[in-house]
């Protein structure tokens, strides 16, 4: 399921929505080739055990000179999480949503 979703996300990223989208795609491709960002598959594998659920949206953005993956995850209970990760090493920079604790932790733990 995740691999099909990953294909859908990549396909969606290939379709330009606004002028300049081709340039954005090219910049992202170059960043991947230069080793500045991890492949999406590797990032999803790293977060999949901590934040299980269905990946419903992925964006790769450049913010203050840093590549950031923004990933929306639909949790089993219906809650939506928005994760921000450093695209170079998949470090979780921020989590927004309900019940944002990683899987396997209790309240007060991280």
SELOMI-597705 format. One line per field, with one value per residue (C-alpha): residue number from 1; x, y negated, z negated. Coordinates in nm, 4 decimals. Example, Ala and Ser with C-alpha at 12.3 -4.5 7.8 and 13.67 -1.06 7.14 Angstrom:
SELOMI-597705
seq = 1:2
u = 1.2300:1.3670
v = 0.4500:0.1060
w = -0.7800:-0.7140
end
This chain:
SELOMI-597705
seq = 1:2:3:4:5:6:7:8:9:10:11:12:13:14:15:16:17:18:19:20:21:22:23:24:25:26:27:28:29:30:31:32:33:34:35:36:37:38:39:40:41:42:43:44:45:46:47:48:49:50:51:52:53:54:55:56:57:58:59:60:61:62:63:64:65:66:67:68:69:70:71:72:73:74:75:76:77:78:79:80:81:82:83:84:85:86:87:88:89:90:91:92:93:94:95:96:97:98:99:100:101:102:103:104:105:106:107:108:109:110
u = 0.0000:0.2749:0.4676:0.1583:0.1018:0.4654:0.4232:0.1109:0.2961:0.5874:0.3486:0.1670:0.4977:0.5731:0.2574:0.3219:0.0459:0.1783:0.4393:0.7789:0.6775:0.9164:1.1980:1.1007:1.0991:1.4394:1.5823:1.4471:1.5899:1.9313:1.9225:1.8520:2.1309:2.3745:2.2891:2.1369:1.8072:1.7163:1.4905:1.1254:1.1147:1.3954:1.2209:0.8890:1.0602:1.2216:0.9031:0.6681:0.7334:0.7184:0.4134:0.2157:-0.0753:-0.1626:0.0553:-0.1861:0.0401:0.4110:0.5820:0.9513:1.0290:1.3328:1.3117:1.5939:1.8450:1.7305:1.5310:1.2224:0.9810:0.6272:0.4315:0.0663:-0.0245:-0.3780:-0.3654:-0.5639:-0.8045:-0.8738:-0.6385:-0.4228:-0.0548:0.1642:0.5316:0.8201:1.1480:1.4958:1.5213:1.8950:1.8685:1.4951:1.5257:1.1775:1.1725:0.8102:0.4833:0.1375:-0.1968:-0.3762:-0.1919:0.1465:0.3399:0.5466:0.4124:0.5208:0.5532:0.3309:0.2114:0.5060:0.7619:0.9167
v = 0.0000:-0.2454:-0.1764:-0.2508:-0.5659:-0.6620:-0.6195:-0.8367:-1.1058:-1.1037:-1.1146:-1.4082:-1.5878:-1.5458:-1.7282:-2.1030:-2.2963:-2.6482:-2.8246:-2.7409:-2.3959:-2.2432:-2.4456:-2.3274:-1.9669:-2.0114:-2.1638:-1.8736:-1.6189:-1.7860:-1.7920:-1.4178:-1.3461:-1.5611:-1.3733:-1.6819:-1.4999:-1.1420:-0.9556:-0.9686:-0.5899:-0.6033:-0.8816:-0.6953:-0.3784:-0.5708:-0.7376:-0.4463:-0.2686:-0.5855:-0.7368:-0.4533:-0.5398:-0.6215:-0.8812:-1.1199:-1.4048:-1.4756:-1.8025:-1.8774:-2.2429:-2.4622:-2.6751:-2.9119:-2.7093:-2.3789:-2.1041:-2.0025:-1.7136:-1.7948:-1.4721:-1.4323:-1.1022:-0.9784:-0.7783:-0.4611:-0.6417:-0.9085:-1.1743:-1.3705:-1.4417:-1.6889:-1.5994:-1.8262:-1.6459:-1.7539:-1.6049:-1.5406:-1.2922:-1.2430:-1.4115:-1.5027:-1.8810:-1.9148:-1.7295:-1.8858:-1.7190:-1.5041:-1.2333:-1.3287:-1.0774:-0.8274:-0.4711:-0.2708:-0.5693:-0.6723:-1.0176:-1.2258:-1.0246:-1.1076
w = 0.0000:-0.0939:0.2250:0.4333:0.2330:0.2808:0.6552:0.6430:0.4485:0.6909:0.9865:0.8294:0.7822:1.1500:1.2623:1.2675:1.0938:1.1403:1.3483:1.2048:1.0845:1.3383:1.1825:0.8328:0.9485:1.1100:0.7902:0.5849:0.8302:0.8173:0.4365:0.4344:0.6833:0.4825:0.1635:0.0000:-0.0639:-0.1425:0.0990:-0.0041:-0.0467:-0.3059:-0.4976:-0.5011:-0.6256:-0.9119:-1.0310:-0.9600:-1.2891:-1.5001:-1.3337:-1.1729:-0.9501:-0.5930:-0.4216:-0.2532:-0.1421:-0.1025:-0.0144:0.0252:-0.0342:-0.0714:-0.3871:-0.4855:-0.2851:-0.4354:-0.2607:-0.4605:-0.4047:-0.5181:-0.5567:-0.6537:-0.8185:-0.8792:-1.2042:-1.2655:-1.5005:-1.2388:-1.3736:-1.1315:-1.1969:-1.0142:-1.0405:-0.9457:-0.8867:-0.7909:-0.4421:-0.4774:-0.7652:-0.8456:-1.1856:-1.3072:-1.3473:-1.4463:-1.4863:-1.4876:-1.5400:-1.7954:-1.9878:-1.8477:-2.0573:-1.8597:-1.8636:-2.1664:-2.4025:-2.6895:-2.7869:-2.9060:-2.7050:-2.3706
end
